[in-house]
Amino acid sequence: MATHRRRRRRRVPRIVPFLLLAICGVLFFRWSNRSLQIEAFTYASPRLPEGFDGCTIVQLSDLHGASFGEDNAELIAAVAAQDPDLIFLTGDIQDRYRKTPASYTAAIGRAMAGIAPTYFVTGNHEWAFPDVRELKRALKDAGVTVLTNEFVALERNGGVIFLAGIDDPNGFADQKSPEALAEEVKAAADGGFWMLLAHRNNYFEKQYSGLGADLVISGHGHGGLIRLPFTDGLISVERTLFPSYTAGFYQFNGRDVFVSRGLGNSGPSFRLFNRPQLVTLTLEKE
């Protein structure tokens, strides 16, 4: 009489699902912190001169020494693909915890200036290094316009707007105040449209919104580090909960600010549901 042996079912070791979950978690974490997210925004204003209708700006903020491809080739290619008219670097390209070399910032500046006219203001991390003046010289040598509490007139298709930039509050104690700079810009602009590059998002409500700029462009907030549904970020870079002014457009005191979520991380911090952001901002005549 024939007998049939039962095949023994192989059990999957209990650790396997946990390993797969861990691998997925690592991949998601890497994607959240290293994968560029290119996002397009529009700023419309009836005060914008006709000549600047359709002007495209790329904003890079808070790189903190991050690398996107070898020698940042991925980042540079992504910026070039946007075909920008202007590029704004709004601070914290370097990181004091990583001791980013000045050559990194100069290389970014040189690459950006090779794509479009590029403008830079310092963030708080630039002032954690002892050679801010040298860094600014290196950027100028790389073709970047460094705005040290000063402004420039920009021309396009017969239209003129003004662009001002302020050093971070960590700068020299005797530096020109934002209020003094704003008065100079308003006198030169004679009621015309102007923008302000100012690194710190959390100064908009209490100070920068009162300067009179049509649009303030900032960074610093890192998108609130961890972004959950229906939140404006979970934790600020100052380690306070539920910060505001962390990503996108906001209005206060009748003035507008745009805040980039930034590209890098500082020290032991990380991003979650908050990928590194490359901003394309298009100006429109309303």
Stockholm file with secondary structure:
# STOCKHOLM 1.0

chainA/1-286         MATHRRRRRRRVPRIVPFLLLAICGVLFFRWSNRSLQIEAFTYASPRLPEGFDGCTIVQLSDLHGASFGEDNAELIAAVAAQDPDLIFLTGDIQDRYRKTPASYTAAIGRAMAGIAPTYFVTGNHEWAFPDVRELKRALKDAGVTVLTNEFVALERNGGVIFLAGIDDPNGFADQKSPEALAEEVKAAADGGFWMLLAHRNNYFEKQYSGLGADLVISGHGHGGLIRLPFTDGLISVERTLFPSYTAGFYQFNGRDVFVSRGLGNSGPSFRLFNRPQLVTLTLEKE
#=GR chainA/1-286 SS CCCCCCCCCCCCCTHHHHHHHHHHHHHHHHHHHHSCEEEEEEEEETTSCGGGTTCEEEEECCCTTCCSSGGGHHHHHHHHHTCCSEEEECSCCSCTTTTCCHHHHHHHHHHHHTTSCEEECCCTTGGGSSCHHHHHHHHHHTTCEECSSEEEEEEETTEEEEEEECCCTTSCTTSCCHHHHHHHHHHHHTTCCEEEEEEEGGGTTTTGGGSCCSEEEEECSGGGSBCCTTCSCSBCTTSCBSCSSCSEEEEETTEEEEECCCSCCCTTCCCBSCCCEEEEEEEEEC
#=GC SS_cons         CCCCCCCCCCCCCTHHHHHHHHHHHHHHHHHHHHSCEEEEEEEEETTSCGGGTTCEEEEECCCTTCCSSGGGHHHHHHHHHTCCSEEEECSCCSCTTTTCCHHHHHHHHHHHHTTSCEEECCCTTGGGSSCHHHHHHHHHHTTCEECSSEEEEEEETTEEEEEEECCCTTSCTTSCCHHHHHHHHHHHHTTCCEEEEEEEGGGTTTTGGGSCCSEEEEECSGGGSBCCTTCSCSBCTTSCBSCSSCSEEEEETTEEEEECCCSCCCTTCCCBSCCCEEEEEEEEEC
//
